[in-house]
């Protein structure tokens, strides 16, 4: 698990407001009903963000993160992964997520992400012009994979994703990636990050990669005061990436 119920995302450098936010139920192309959480920007920039959680699915960290993006002018929707197997329900620390993670498919995550994209592009979702994805851990590689799986997407951001889950998608990747790596991550070694960089380069995939030296897995957390500079830098890189590719 990436984040506990006590974890909270760092604040963005742009201090705006979320005009509206709350629970949402989306319907994917295969009929799956999935839990989601929306946050509308008070001063929208025209960009939208689909937030792809860690292995526990949609919990408070990602609802909070959706609001933080809205405060930065980016209409956002955070989604859950487990509507097909667990239904719509609680994803707090007590949720037994692993049996459901094992039943997820790339196609299902693609369709759920597409449902969130469609919502963001609708009038109710903000009628955004360009949609991005951001993910953490399990969601990091899920986010990168959308570069190959979504027809119209501005770019895909991933924190501490596992490259092995994204390598099969590299030949079809088109949208640019932002790859943010925790230098002391036990799940993704520096060697794996370097190999991923090489494969992306060889395939001609547009990408940016940054390694946060000595940072642990899940460093992007407001409670980790020693990693505040890294968190601030990650926010800067994300917002610049969105601005560049919008």
C-alpha positions, 0 to 999 in steps of 0.5 A, spaced: 500 500 500 502 506 498 498 511 502 495 510 509 488 514 511 493 519 515 497 521 509 495 527 505 498 530 499 502 536 499 499 543 497 500 546 490 504 552 489 498 556 486 493 557 492 486 558 489 480 554 490 475 549 488 469 551 486 465 545 487 467 537 489 464 531 491 462 524 490 461 521 483 459 515 480 461 514 473 459 508 468 464 505 463 463 503 456 462 495 459 457 498 463 461 498 470 459 502 475 465 506 478 466 510 484 469 517 483 470 524 486 470 530 482 473 537 484 472 543 479 476 549 479 474 556 481 478 559 476 479 553 470 485 553 466 482 549 461 486 543 463 483 536 466 486 531 470 484 524 472 487 521 478 489 514 478 490 511 485 495 506 489 493 499 490 487 501 495 483 504 490 479 511 491 481 513 498 481 520 502 488 521 499 486 522 492 480 525 494 484 531 497 489 531 491 483 532 486 481 538 490 489 540 490 489 540 483 482 544 482 486 549 487 491 550 481 486 551 476 485 544 473 478 540 474 479 533 476 476 526 477 479 521 482 477 514 480 476 507 483 479 501 480 474 495 483 467 496 481 467 490 477 469 486 483 468 489 490 462 494 487 462 501 490 464 501 497 469 503 503 476 503 501 479 505 508 485 502 511 481 496 513 479 494 505 482 487 503 484 490 496 489 485 494 484 480 491 481 485 487 488 488 484 489 481 482 483 481 478 484 488 475 485 488 467 489 493 463 482 494 459 478 495 465 482 501 467 483 504 460 475 504 460 474 507 467 479 512 465 476 513 459 469 514 463 473 520 467 476 523 461 469 523 458 466 526 464 471 532 464 470 534 457 462 534 458 459 540 461 458 538 468 465 536 468 468 543 466 468 542 458 476 541 459 480 542 453 486 537 454 486 531 459 492 529 463 493 523 468 497 522 474 498 516 478 502 513 484 505 506 485 500 501 481 497 508 479 503 510 476 504 505 471 497 505 470 497 512 468 503 511 463 499 506 460 494 511 458 499 514 453 498 508 449 491 506 451 487 513 450 486 516 443 486 524 445 490 525 452 495 531 453 500 527 457 501 522 463 504 523 469 507 517 474 510 517 481 514 511 483 510 506 478 513 499 476 516 500 469 515 492 468 507 494 468 508 499 462 514 496 458 509 492 453 505 499 452 511 502 450 511 501 442 504 504 442 505 510 446 504 517 443 502 522 449 508 525 453 510 522 459 512 525 466 516 520 470 517 521 477 522 516 481 523 516 488 531 514 488 530 510 494 524 506 492 525 499 494 519 497 489 523 500 483 530 500 483 535 505 479 537 500 474 530 499 473 528 506 472 534 507 467 532 501 463 525 504 462 528 511 460 533 507 455 527 503 452 522 510 452 528 513 448 529 508 443 522 507 442 521 515 441 516 516 446 516 523 448 518 523 456 521 527 462 524 523 468 526 526 474 529 522 480 529 524 487 535 522 490 534 518 497 527 519 497 523 513 499 517 510 496 511 515 497 515 521 499 509 525 496 506 526 502 505 533 507 507 529 513 514 528 510 517 534 512 524 532 510 521 531 503 518 538 502 523 541 497 522 534 493 514 535 494 515 542 491 519 540 485 514 535 483 508 540 484 512 545 479 514 539 474 507 537 474 504 544 473 509 546 468 508 539 464 500 540 464 502 548 461 506 545 456 502 540 453 495 543 454 
